[in-house]
Amino acid sequence: MLHRSKAPLRIGLAGGGTDVSPYSDLYGGAILNATVSLFAHASIEPLEEDTLIFRGLDRQEEQIHECGGELPIDGKLDLLKGVYNRIKKEFGIPGNGLRLSTFVDAPAGSGLGTSSTLVVAIIGAFSEMLRLPLGEYDVAHLAYDIERNDLQMAGGRQDQYAATFGGVNYMEFFEKDRVIVNPLRVKQQYLFELENNLLLYYTSTSRESAKIIEKQSRNVIEKKESSIEAMHQLKIQALLMKEALLKGKINQIGEILDFGFRQKQQMAEGISNPLIDEIYENAKLAGATGGKISGAGGGGFMTFYCPGVSKYRVMEVLGQFGGHCRPYQFTDHGLTTWTI
């Protein structure tokens, strides 16, 4: 018997970084994102023997442990072991051993929320196996708690909620880990046009988001005015993006993205770099009206809004930088689980 799950990765469209503490605790955060047809997958196979097998198939990593105490967090497949430890402690895992296998459709450090989405998918597979009574907010908060507290990984809150809920969402973040997810009823033709014009480009570089996020958080703690003001402006960007999508002002999205790109550069050192700046300016010269760095910045995926038929010229120009464009579609569903 196999207990399976998948959870979608997301494209952040506006407000990125305002979901990170302490900013969201002090001022409140707002983000607009949309899930896409790239997924984190998890499968659990119960075993007769008292053996735990953890496999990260996309990373070509495997660890084998005996059933028993808490598994060591040692830098190898920690997301898998972290979820196992927490589920076992909080809910109990009956039976003998198991084989947990995972695969993510995008590289780690790509800026599409891969780590958090994988945690959501693993929780989903365990929830399916154990028939846990967890709602969407429960799963997302548990994923956040495992990453930030159990595993001590720096980061924000949007990825866990995007992966769990799916679709296009305007999210609000408050103190004491309060999150409100507002699904947006965007007309289908507006989404088709956005999907057609929004180019997803992988720079073929990854980055360690934790270091950038730590700098961003430190800027808030130290009351660095330029950084805090940039985050205030990114909250305004999320509202502008929400209005443009709901009212069908799709060709304003490039300008809104461009506004956010300029603001995000002020949040912390390392978000942008000379290569990213060069890619961005060349995309604009080729016809893009705006874009953004996905996730914390520093590398990974970038998105560009290309009105009309300009995306074909933008794709041609971006080819010289060694990356590649990734096809995708928006998805309207989040975490999905099943048993076979």
N, C-alpha and C positions, 0 to 999 in steps of 0.2 A: 504494500500500500504506500502511496506517495501523497504527501500533503504539500500543495504548491501555492505560490503566491507571486504576484507581480505588482509593482508600484511604479508610476510614471515619473520621469525626471521633469524638470520645469525650466522654462525660460522666464527670468525676471524681467519685467517690462518697466517698472518704476518703483522708486522708494527704497532701492537696495541699500542695506546697511542700517536702516532705521529700526530693524528688528533685533539689533544687538544690544545687550546690556553693557553699560548702564544707561545708554541713551534712551532706550524704550521705557526703562523704569522711571526716568526723570521727566521725560517730555512726551512719551507716547510715540509709537512708530506706526507707519502706514506703508503698505507694499501692494503692488499689483503684479500678479504673475499668472502664467498659463502653463498647463502641463502638455507635454508633447509625446509623440510615439517612440520614445526611447525609454527603456524600462530597467529596473533592478528586479532580478528574479531570485526566488529562493525555493528550495525543495527539501523536505525532510522525509527520510525513509527510516522507519523504526527497524532496529536490528535485534536478532536473537541474542547475540553475545553482548557482554558488558563493555562495550567499546564506543567511544565517541569519535567520529570522523568529521573533520571540518575541512571543506574544500572551497577555495576561491578560484573557480574555473577560469575566469578571465585573467587572473593574476598568476595562474599555474602554481598555486600554493596549496599545501595540504598539511594538516596536523592531526595526530592521533593521540587521544588521551583515554585513560581508564575512567570509568564512572566512579563518582565519589565526591570529593570536596570541590571547592571553588576553583575554576580554571584560571591559570596565570595570565595576567595581562602583560604581555612582553613584547609588543610591537609586531606580532605575527597574527594576522586574522583576528585582531582585537574586537572588531565590530561583531563578528560571529560569536566569539566567546563571551563578550560583554552582554549580549542579549540573552544567551543561554544562561549565564550566571543569574541575571535578574529574573528571568522567567522561572527558573528553578527555585529561587529564594522566595519569590512572591506568590507563585501559583503551584509549584511542585510539578515535577515531570515524572509520571509513573512509567513502569516498564523497565526495559534493559537499556541498551545503547541506541544510538541513532547516527545517521549520516546526514549532515547538513551541507548542502551544496548551493553556491550562489554564483550569479553572473550579472554583470552590469554592462549595458549597451554603450557606455561612454567611459573614457579613462578617468581614474581618480585624479582630482585636481583640475577637472575640466570646467568647473564653475556652473554646472547644471544641478548641483545638489546631490551628487552621487552617494556620498557617505550616509547622509541622513535618509535618503530614499532607500538605500540598502537596509538600514536599520528598520525602517517601516516594513519593508518586505519580509524580513526575518521574523519580526513580531507577528506579521500576518500569518506566516506559515505555522508558527507555534500556536497562534490563536485558533487556526483551523484544526490543528491536531488535537488540541486540548479543549476545544469548544469554549473558549473564554468569552465571557459576556462583556466585550470591550466595544464601545462606540467609537466614532471617528475622532472625537476630541480626546478620548482616553488613549487611543493608539498613538496619536500625534504627541501628546504630552509625555507618554511613557518613553517614546523614542527620544524626545528632547532630553528627558531626565537621564536616560542611560548615557547619551553622548556627553552631556555637559557635566553631570555629577559623577556617575559611575566611572566613566572613561576619561574625565577631565579634558575634553576636547573643546577648544574655543569655537564659537560660532553663534549664529543667530537662531531664529525660530521659524522662519518661513518655510524651509524645505520640508520639514516633517509634516506640516499641515497641508502643503501643496500635494505631496505624495499621497497623503491619506484621503483628502477630499477630491482631488482632481478637478479639471475644468479651469475656467477663468475666474479668479477670485481677487477681491479687494480685502486685504487682511489688516486688522488693527491690533496693535500690541501695547500692553499696559504693564504696570508694576505687578509684582507677585505672580508672574507667569500667566496673566490673563490674556487670552487671545480670542478675537472674534473673527470668524471667517464669513465673509459676505459673498456668496456666489453671484456672478453677474450674468444677467440674461441678455447676452450680446446677440444681435440678429445674425443669422447664419451667413448672409451675404457679406456682412462686415468682417466676420471671422475668415471667410474665404479670401477676401481681399487682403487682410492682414497676413494670412498664411502665405499668399502668393508673393507679397512684397517684402516679407521679413526674411532676410538671408541669415542662415546659421553657419558661421565660419569657425572652424577649429584651427587655432594658430599652430598646432603641433607642439605646443609647449604646455607644461603643467606648472602649477605653483602650489606652495604650501599656504593655504588660506589662513591657517591659525596665526601665523606671524603677522599678517596684514591686519587681521581682526584684533589681535592684541594691541597693535599700534593705534588702531581706531578707538578701542575702548580706553586706552591710556590718554588719548587726546581729550576725551570727554571728562575723565576723572581730573585731569589737569586743567580743565576749563579753557582749552584752546579755542578761542572765539571763532576763528576761520573754519575749523573743523565742525564745530557745533552748528554754525550758521549754514554750512553746506548740507548738513543732515536736515535742518529745518526746510531748506529749499527742496530737498528730495521728497519730503512729505508732500509738499505742494505739487511736485511733479506727479506723484501717485494720484492725486485728485484730478489733475489735468488729464492724465491718461485715462482715468475712469470715465470722465465726461466725454472725451474723444471717442472712446469705444462704444459707449452706450448711445451716443447721438450720431454715430456714423461719420465722424470727422476724421476719417482714416488717414488722409494725407497730411494731417497735422501731427501725426505720430512721430515722423522723422524729426521735426523741430523739437518735440517734447523729449525725445531720446537724446538729441544733441544737447539740450539744456541740462539734462541729467548727467551726461558724460562730463561736461565742464564742472559741474558741482562735485561729482564723485572724486575727481582728481584732487580736490581740496581736503578730502576726509582723512587721508593717511598716506604716508610715504609708501611707495611700492605698488599702489593700485594701478598706476600706469608706468610705462617705461618707454624709451626711445622707439623700440620696435612696434609696440602697440600704437603709439602716436603716429608713426609713419604709416602703418596699416590703415588707421582711421582716416587720416588726411587723404590718402590715395583713394580710399573707397568713396569719400565725398567728392573728390575731383572727377570720379567716374560716374557720378550720378546719385549716390546715396545722399539722403537729406539728414541723416543722423544715425546714431548707433550707440551701443554700450558694450562694456566689458561684463561678461557673465560672472556672477558670484562675487567673491571678495576682490577680484582683479588680479593683475600680475601675469596673466596668461590664460590658458584654457580657451573657451569659446568666446566669440564676439558675435553680436547680432547687428545687422544693418537694415534700415528701412530704405527700400529702393522703389520709388514710385514709377508708374507706367511700366515700361519694359527695361528699365535701367539695370535690373539685377543681372542681366546677362553680361553687360559690359563690366559691372562691378566684379562678378565672378571671374572674368577674364583677367582683370587687373590684380585681384587678390592671389591669383595663381603664382605670381612671381615671388611671393613671400614664403613658400614652402608648406603652407597649410592646405586645407581642402574644405569645401562646402558640404554640409551634411543635410540630406533630405529629411524631412519630418512632416508630421501632421499634428494639429492640435487634437487633444483627447478630451472627452467630457467625463471620463470616469477616473477614479483614484484607485486605491488599494483594492485588489481583487484576489480572492482565495478560492481554492477548490481541492477536492480529494479524488484520487483515482485508485 
